[in-house]
């Protein structure tokens, strides 16, 4: 996506970090490699039929459909004349065949301009389903001939029947909208610079083809994204149509009136909210109102090198004590391997580490109401806002982080999200506390020693706690100050960009996470991403939880406070007690100033 350039780095074209980009251009990728392979095969088959059977051209429409489907997958515009030219038929025969398929509902004819004199052609949902069925049947018949699975050893029985029919149905590519979005300007998106949104960049042409309008976006790092959302809210009219929000921000954004409530739109369009992981959806809700639709579910987890654990005869850790013991045994700085990598940079990165560590010891950072074996992170009132930095769990979490220092990389005190994942991906750490959204750094890099050697675990439990995977990720919201006439088409686009089919496209193009249950059950997705299955199991088993970082309005400030005070502790400038007392006083003052108690 391309878009406005508003900051100095963007104006001069300077890179903003490994996953931070301002207005990067899109390429395009195959949205469904299996469907593309089928199209290649059938096109070659048509050539052989022409040579061998000498069928009459007027009886054939396969080439028309192949050309239309290929353009759909690649995000290329199809017109009547371009489709006729690609068909191999005479012009008159091609036009008659196209008209017949439009009349039968196989081809969607959509206006391109306000005058209504120019049209584009797209496969209808019915045609997409037909080709999905054709793909399944062809796979079953030819198996390894199409080379659509990783190796012939898996076989037709093992993969195609075993996955596609036993575990669930594969999702078809997203359908084209019946009518182009009625927007007089581009669809404008403010995003986070991570693999999911980079996949959106790759798919720009396809989304433009789906919506009938151009897309412009700006991708920023987490802290700059937060600041830009708030700055945009102060404008008379929003600069963006859709904004990506870190899940813990929704309390702050909703309380400040930054985002539009989506409940009425959800009801009117009957969006299936039950298809989302419940804790992820709840993270984008504030006081009973939904303000965002999840586009990824990327919890904080412990990733370990199972080959190193096996060689050392160590079992995967399920407690903080076992984690420390494993880190100590595997720590080998002389050979360039640390025991564990984690976020310890001052401010927001370390603050997140501390909040998740508190969660592992069974205590949220504020005094949430206990609800069975969990905590209520949605209904927060009065004393529920009181900070818990002086609790036993907070003290134990601080001690734990201090112990981790002994077995961490040399530069851990300046390490944040990308650096810890890269350290692990390059084989410089045997374990890492890592958000699932950065798993592509090692799962999709053939040079990484961690590739296909990683086991994903919830945060190991401390005394008084249970294994937990703190909810993380992003949801898409609509700024409250968008022009009213844009809301309905924006909502249509937002639904498409968070649909099960779109989430599958993101996984095919670089992401490895899904907030959608139906996408997680897709056999092709399961084949591409072990992370998706792990997160889905955590959600079903009650391990995926939002309460370690509850979406209250002050959570970003509390996280920063924790990261500043605990960093002073880690560098030896303050004792544990002094650091926690300072954090408690600062957070308590913050809550009081907001009138919570």
C-alpha positions, -999 to 999 in steps of 0.1 A, spaced: 0 0 0 12 35 -6 1 66 13 9 99 29 44 106 43 41 127 74 73 122 93 109 130 86 120 94 82 92 87 57 99 119 37 135 109 32 127 72 26 148 60 56 140 25 70 122 26 103 133 -8 117 131 -44 107 94 -45 105 86 -8 104 80 9 71 63 41 60 43 37 28 61 6 14 49 -4 -20 31 -36 -26 41 -65 -48 17 -92 -53 18 -129 -44 -2 -160 -52 -31 -160 -28 -36 -197 -29 -6 -217 -42 -27 -249 -46 -52 -231 -68 -25 -215 -89 -8 -249 -94 -42 -263 -105 -46 -235 -130 -11 -241 -144 -18 -278 -148 -52 -274 -165 -38 -247 -189 -11 -272 -199 -37 -299 -202 -58 -277 -225 -27 -272 -248 -22 -310 -250 -60 -314 -257 -57 -289 -286 -28 -308 -301 -41 -343 -295 -79 -341 -298 -85 -312 -322 -117 -302 -304 -138 -273 -318 -128 -241 -301 -165 -230 -298 -172 -258 -273 -145 -247 -248 -149 -222 -220 -121 -236 -197 -95 -210 -209 -119 -182 -201 -123 -194 -166 -86 -201 -161 -77 -166 -172 -104 -151 -150 -93 -171 -120 -56 -164 -125 -62 -126 -126 -83 -129 -95 -55 -147 -76 -29 -122 -88 -51 -91 -82 -50 -81 -119 -79 -62 -135 -100 -82 -160 -120 -65 -187 -143 -81 -213 -117 -74 -241 -87 -87 -221 -106 -119 -211 -117 -125 -247 -81 -121 -259 -68 -145 -233 -93 -172 -241 -79 -185 -273 -114 -183 -288 -125 -161 -317 -136 -127 -304 -173 -133 -312 -172 -168 -296 -155 -154 -265 -180 -126 -261 -209 -150 -264 -194 -173 -238 -186 -144 -214 -222 -131 -217 -236 -166 -210 -215 -170 -179 -226 -135 -167 -262 -145 -172 -257 -178 -153 -241 -161 -124 -206 -175 -129 -190 -141 -137 -197 -109 -118 -198 -77 -139 -190 -46 -118 -190 -10 -128 -156 8 -126 -166 44 -130 -194 67 -119 -207 69 -155 -214 32 -155 -198 28 -190 -168 9 -179 -169 -26 -162 -146 -51 -147 -151 -89 -146 -146 -111 -116 -154 -147 -106 -186 -150 -86 -187 -167 -53 -204 -196 -70 -176 -199 -95 -150 -198 -68 -167 -226 -50 -168 -247 -82 -131 -243 -86 -125 -252 -50 -144 -284 -56 -124 -289 -88 -92 -285 -69 -102 -311 -43 -113 -336 -69 -81 -332 -90 -59 -335 -59 -76 -367 -49 -72 -381 -84 -36 -371 -92 -20 -367 -58 17 -360 -61 14 -353 -99 5 -317 -91 33 -315 -64 10 -297 -41 22 -313 -9 56 -312 8 67 -346 -3 54 -376 -22 60 -396 9 28 -381 25 8 -396 -3 -28 -389 -13 -43 -409 15 -21 -393 42 -25 -356 33 -53 -349 9 -79 -372 24 -65 -372 59 -64 -334 61 -90 -320 38 -118 -344 47 -111 -356 82 -100 -323 98 -122 -298 80 -129 -281 47 -104 -258 31 -114 -221 28 -119 -208 -8 -102 -175 -18 -122 -143 -8 -150 -134 -31 -152 -101 -50 -177 -76 -37 -209 -74 -58 -205 -36 -61 -173 -15 -57 -170 4 -25 -186 38 -28 -156 58 -17 -146 90 -35 -110 85 -23 -87 56 -15 -93 33 15 -67 46 40 -52 23 66 -29 29 96 -12 -4 104 15 -20 126 47 -31 109 45 -69 116 42 -100 94 3 -99 92 2 -64 80 32 -69 57 11 -97 42 -16 -71 36 10 -51 17 18 -81 -5 -19 -85 -12 -26 -49 -21 -36 -56 -57 -59 -84 -46 -77 -62 -21 -80 -34 -46 -95 -58 -70 -120 -70 -44 -130 -35 -33 -128 -17 -66 -108 12 -50 -72 19 -44 -56 13 -9 -31 35 9 -15 26 42 11 36 66 29 10 88 46 21 120 63 6 151 42 0 182 50 32 201 47 55 170 15 37 160 0 45 194 10 82 191 -3 85 156 -38 71 165 -41 96 193 -28 125 171 -53 115 143 -81 116 168 -75 153 174 -80 161 137 -114 175 126 -116 146 101 -97 114 103 -67 109 80 -74 71 81 -105 49 75 -92 19 94 -66 18 122 -49 -12 137 -48 -12 175 -28 -33 199 -54 -52 219 -45 -36 254 -51 -1 239 -89 -6 234 -98 6 269 -78 38 264 -91 44 229 -127 37 238 -127 58 269 -112 88 250 -138 85 222 -111 77 196 -129 47 180 -164 41 168 -185 15 186 -192 -14 162 -221 -32 179 -248 -18 157 -228 -26 125 -222 -61 138 -259 -67 145 -270 -52 111 -246 -74 91 -248 -104 114 -210 -107 117 -203 -141 132 -184 -131 164 -185 -167 177 -159 -176 151 -132 -155 170 -113 -168 200 -134 -154 229 -106 -139 249 -92 -121 218 -125 -106 209 -131 -95 245 -97 -77 244 -112 -53 218 -142 -46 239 -147 -20 266 -176 -19 291 -197 -42 270 -191 -24 236 -171 -38 208 -146 -13 193 -124 -36 171 -125 -68 151 -94 -90 156 -71 -96 127 -45 -117 145 -42 -136 178 -5 -136 188 -1 -145 225 31 -142 245 46 -177 247 78 -195 256 96 -209 225 123 -236 230 147 -254 208 136 -290 212 168 -303 195 189 -286 222 166 -298 249 167 -334 236 205 -333 233 208 -321 269 181 -346 282 159 -317 295 121 -318 295 102 -287 283 97 -264 313 62 -259 328 73 -238 358 96 -208 363 120 -230 384 123 -254 355 128 -225 331 156 -211 351 172 -246 355 170 -252 317 184 -217 309 213 -223 333 221 -257 318 219 -245 281 236 -212 287 269 -214 268 282 -179 261 316 -191 249 299 -208 220 275 -179 214 243 -194 228 224 -178 257 200 -197 278 170 -174 271 162 -142 252 134 -118 263 122 -82 263 144 -62 288 147 -29 271 136 1 292 100 12 290 73 -6 271 92 -38 262 103 -46 297 69 -35 311 52 -61 289 77 -88 302 69 -78 338 31 -78 333 33 -113 317 56 -125 344 31 -113 371 5 -133 352 26 -164 354 26 -160 392 -11 -157 392 -17 -120 396 -28 -93 372 -11 -59 375 -43 -43 388 -68 -57 414 -92 -74 390 -121 -94 404 -113 -131 405 -137 -151 383 -132 -188 390 -97 -197 380 -94 -165 360 -100 -127 364 -126 -104 350 -108 -80 327 -139 -64 312 -160 -52 342 -134 -30 360 -147 -5 386 -134 13 417 -109 -8 437 -104 -31 407 -82 -4 393 -58 -4 422 -22 -13 411 -7 -45 426 30 -38 424 33 -45 462 18 -80 459 38 -112 465 33 -121 429 49 -88 418 79 -94 441 83 -130 428 81 -118 392 108 -92 398 130 -118 414 125 -141 384 135 -114 359 166 -107 379 175 -144 378 169 -145 341 196 -119 336 223 -145 345 214 -167 315 205 -140 290 223 -125 259 248 -98 267 226 -71 251 194 -82 267 189 -49 285 184 -32 252 164 -61 237 128 -57 225 103 -76 204 122 -80 172 156 -83 187 147 -112 210 130 -131 182 159 -125 159 184 -136 186 164 -169 189 160 -173 151 198 -170 146 206 -197 171 219 -173 197 194 -184 224 181 -218 234 148 -203 245 129 -170 242 98 -153 255 83 -144 222 51 -131 207 36 -156 182 34 -129 155 72 -130 150 74 -167 146 79 -163 108 114 -150 116 124 -186 123 97 -208 109 100 -194 74 137 -188 73 155 -219 59 188 -206 74 174 -205 109 185 -234 132 152 -230 150 132 -237 119 111 -269 124 129 -273 158 106 -250 179 82 -261 205 56 -235 216 46 -234 253 25 -211 275 43 -189 300 56 -214 326 39 -210 359 54 -195 390 44 -202 426 6 -196 430 1 -194 392 -8 -216 363 5 -218 328 -9 -189 309 -5 -174 274 -13 -136 277 -34 -124 248 -16 -102 223 -22 -91 188 -41 -65 169 -77 -56 159 -90 -33 133 -111 -3 143 -128 27 127 -118 62 139 -147 80 155 -139 111 134 -143 96 99 -168 112 76 -202 96 84 -209 87 47 -177 66 47 -187 44 76 -208 17 58 -182 11 30 -154 11 55 -172 -15 76 -177 -36 45 -139 -35 38 -131 -42 75 -153 -73 75 -135 -85 43 -101 -79 58 -108 -98 89 -128 -127 73 -116 -163 76 -106 -163 39 -85 -131 43 -68 -144 74 -59 -175 54 -44 -153 27 -22 -135 53 -9 -169 65 -2 -179 29 18 -147 25 39 -144 56 18 -144 88 15 -175 110 -14 -165 134 -51 -165 133 -79 -151 155 -105 -172 137 -116 -207 147 -126 -216 112 -93 -205 97 -74 -224 124 -93 -256 114 -85 -252 77 -63 -282 68 -41 -261 45 -35 -236 73 -27 -263 97 -2 -277 72 15 -243 69 15 -232 105 20 -252 136 16 -220 156 -21 -217 146 -29 -251 160 -11 -244 193 -29 -211 198 -63 -228 190 -56 -255 216 -46 -229 242 -79 -211 236 -99 -242 239 -81 -252 271 -85 -219 289 -48 -210 287 -52 -181 264 -61 -151 287 -65 -114 284 -62 -105 321 -24 -103 323 -27 -71 302 -64 -60 307 -76 -34 282 -82 -6 308 -75 30 297 -43 33 318 -27 0 307 -2 17 283 10 41 310 12 13 337 32 -8 313 57 21 307 59 27 345 67 -9 351 93 -9 324 111 22 337 112 12 374 121 -24 368 149 -14 344 165 6 371 163 -26 392 179 -47 365 208 -24 361 214 -24 399 203 12 405 174 2 428 165 -27 449 134 -48 441 115 -32 470 124 3 459 115 -3 423 82 -18 431 73 9 457 81 36 431 60 18 405 31 14 430 32 51 439 33 63 403 5 40 391 -16 47 422 -13 85 415 -23 78 379 -54 59 389 -64 85 415 -60 114 390 -84 96 367 -110 93 395 -111 55 397 -111 54 435 
